Amino acid sequence: MTASASAQTPPLPAIDFIDLKAQRRAIGPAMEEAILEVVRDGRYILGPQVGQLEQELKRFCSARHAIGCANGTDAIGLILMAMKLRPGDAVICPSFTFAATAEVVAWLGATPVFIDVDPVTYNLDPAALDTARDTAVQNGLKLRAVIAVDLFGQPADYDPIEAWCAAEGVMLIADTAQGFGSTYKGRIAGSIGDFATTSFFPAKPLGCYGDGGAVFTKHDAFVEPLRSLHIHGKGEDKYDNIRIGVNSRLDTVQAAVLLKKLEVFAAEIDARQQVAARYEAGLSDVAVTPQVLDGCVSTWAQYVIRIPAAARDGFINGLKSKGVPTAIYYPKPLHQQTAYRRFPVAGNGLPVSDRIAHEVVALPMHAYLDEATQAYIIDVARDALKAAGPKPAV
Ligand SMILES: *Cc1c(COP(=O)(O)O)cnc(C)c1O
């Protein structure tokens, strides 16, 4: 290289938002071997790894039943199908979440009723459940279920939500796509609720190398319908069709990948606690940092801070110019989305969801984020926040 080239500014550090390559290196050749085994064995659809994974998932999260399926969206959809959700039925869902949570309700012609979230945890606000039920009733709908989301990895506040669902006689579905592996007062996600679902999308805390998902339930009576629905409504076999189902199987290759990843998952969740603690120490005086409820452990699917809305674009560009990737989860709450605007919102609107959507920014977060890289991210973030003004109110 010429002298002038070496005098140029050093290249930006290559920082991944979620570093899946580091995870692959940590797991080593065992992963490739597991994939090759499926390729050589040839049982690509419902091979033995799928059943093994269901057993391991059950053990991991103390669930009574686990059923693999094609993705985390189908996982919720299969439950609603098994519940025979139909037009005229309502399901309460948070508005500040990924679209899949409410999408499946609309698939079946039923109505999602959007509820606001708590400003500290960003999870469904239990205090708003009565109002959401009243909104459903005023719209002539029959409330059938509540879908609570473990947003960014933190479990929803299940004690009051469970008590409310039991008193109302409606089902509780825990969408733990982001929070699989989290714990709520000593109980682990997957075992909480009438049903729980997860997603194995690659970027989730427990992700595979493609799409995948799982349903968990404590109800024995729902196992046969769920297993049937995910294979074309099968009876004795897939050529005996006793109900209208879908094709939503978990792939054998993905099950093999997940069996390997599950071996390191608990250690990864521990490592994520350290990353979160370093961000908290480095940023809590200049930004609203995430707070986890007492007695809970988050999987830190995302590390989301809040900064003044007017400063967000500048902050994101400032980080980008220093090689630090960010993401916004979620820029627009569901009740403001074109496809969902026609559905009812609980009470007079969802002010928390509306406000925080403009303030949230997610920073790089994964189990292999080393201390030096993270110190650099924190420095760059602090620098970019200097011009931002005081942090938003909680
Ligand atoms: C990712 C996600 C889903 C959907 O999972 P897919 O596997 O992508 O279908 C559902 N709910 C939440 C909260 C998610 O984050």
Ligand as a Chemical Component Dictionary entry (heavy atoms), coordinates in Angstrom:
data_LIG
# 
_chem_comp.id                   LIG 
_chem_comp.type                 NON-POLYMER 
_chem_comp.pdbx_formal_charge   0 
_chem_comp.three_letter_code    LIG 
# 
loop_
_chem_comp_atom.comp_id 
_chem_comp_atom.atom_id 
_chem_comp_atom.alt_atom_id 
_chem_comp_atom.type_symbol 
_chem_comp_atom.charge 
_chem_comp_atom.model_Cartn_x 
_chem_comp_atom.model_Cartn_y 
_chem_comp_atom.model_Cartn_z 
_chem_comp_atom.pdbx_ordinal 
LIG C1 C1 C 0 -41.074 -12.656 15.053 1  
LIG C2 C2 C 0 -42.345 -12.524 15.747 2  
LIG C3 C3 C 0 -43.495 -13.245 15.367 3  
LIG C4 C4 C 0 -43.576 -14.057 14.118 4  
LIG O1 O1 O 0 -42.633 -15.037 13.939 5  
LIG P1 P1 P 0 -42.283 -15.558 12.467 6  
LIG O2 O2 O 0 -41.514 -16.796 12.755 7  
LIG O3 O3 O 0 -41.471 -14.511 11.796 8  
LIG O4 O4 O 0 -43.551 -15.852 11.765 9  
LIG C5 C5 C 0 -44.637 -13.100 16.123 10 
LIG N1 N1 N 0 -44.670 -12.301 17.186 11 
LIG C6 C6 C 0 -43.605 -11.580 17.575 12 
LIG C7 C7 C 0 -43.720 -10.708 18.778 13 
LIG C8 C8 C 0 -42.404 -11.654 16.863 14 
LIG O5 O5 O 0 -41.363 -10.932 17.260 15 
# 
loop_
_chem_comp_bond.comp_id 
_chem_comp_bond.atom_id_1 
_chem_comp_bond.atom_id_2 
_chem_comp_bond.value_order 
_chem_comp_bond.pdbx_ordinal 
LIG C1 C2 SING 1  
LIG C2 C3 SING 2  
LIG C2 C8 DOUB 3  
LIG C3 C4 SING 4  
LIG C3 C5 DOUB 5  
LIG C4 O1 SING 6  
LIG O1 P1 SING 7  
LIG P1 O2 DOUB 8  
LIG P1 O3 SING 9  
LIG P1 O4 SING 10 
LIG C5 N1 SING 11 
LIG N1 C6 DOUB 12 
LIG C6 C7 SING 13 
LIG C6 C8 SING 14 
LIG C8 O5 SING 15 
# 
